[in-house]
Amino acid sequence: MTKLLRIDAHKPDERGLKQIIDVLENDGVIIYPTDSVYTLGASIHSDKAFKRICQLKGVREDKAQFSIVCSDYSHLSEFAKQLSNIEFRVLKQHLPGPFTFILEANKEASKIFKHNKKTIGFRIPDYPLVIRLIKALDKPLFSASIQIEHDSPYATTADEIFDVYDGKVDLIIDGGICGERPTTIVDLTARPHEILREGAGEYLG
């Protein structure tokens, strides 16, 4: 049975955070609000949760392109190769914010995803609930955006999502209304850098 947790996303309480962490530490899959849209999430060190998200997304495990969501830059070296000064300035200019940046993956990223990864999506949301959650968990999250229907706008409320995902995930976090635009995706491995998807963030180059 899927639990629905209502929480103040801008001032999350310790009790609510503990409930979320308990789910994540026990191979759980959650749906949570961000500074762009509601998204699927799980601990990056949970193989079981990774497989479940792949099933929910309808993708093969060796084709998964989930982003990794962090609270800051401290975990970046775990899965990405060393950045150039230009690349790091671009990240600092746009993050935290509604962006996903494509970076060169290192060997640890391939271990996390269980297949050879050349690139990885990196994200730091500008959203207190997510930042506090990841800091408390002390692990980044896998992230995969969801849509209620094919080619439809992204769901903006947890109640809409609950109607579809009840019984499919362990916890849905209701942090209020989210937007309908996903993150802007920028490929920093391309020369010049390339916007792969226009989204909620305005890329300054």
Phi, psi and omega in degrees: 000137180274132176267146176246118183248118177267131187212151174282107186292340181264338175221068183294139180274157184297323181296317179295318178299320180297320178299318180293316181297320179300320179294313183294322181285349178247039175063027182276159175245132181239163166239128188221156180278153177222188177281002174239280182227171171292145186214154173286146179210155177197160176297138181289351180256016178251105178297320181297315180293323177302314180296322180294320179295321176302317179295317180295324180276346181071036179238151174289147182300324181279002177244003184297134180238037182294147174278163174247124184257127182237164177270338179198199184268001187294333181265359187301319183291348179292331187222356180237147176290164182301135183272153171284166178299322180294315180298317181293323177297321178298316178299313183296331181287332188246344183245143001292147179169176185279060180231150167237123180253131178273122183237162174290129181276152173256185184294327180296325178298321178295325177293319181296318183269356176066021172201167184293115181252127176267330180224163180217146175268129184241137186214136169232103182288152172265073190206110187307319181301313183292318180298313181293323180296313182292322177296319180290322179287331183063031177211142172292170179243145162291145179225134178214118183291157183232151170231142183289321177227155181301128178065015178267164173300155178291142179296138183257349181232152179293329180295319176300316182292320181300322181300330183263323188256005176300125181090353182255334177234170184273326186210135171244125183262120179266102178253014182104193184281133173253173178281179179252003182248127178287183180293154168282129181256125180236127180268105179276356176274347179275153177234110358287170179303144188235133174277114181273333179208126173282128182219217186289337183263143176266112184281128185264352178080000000 
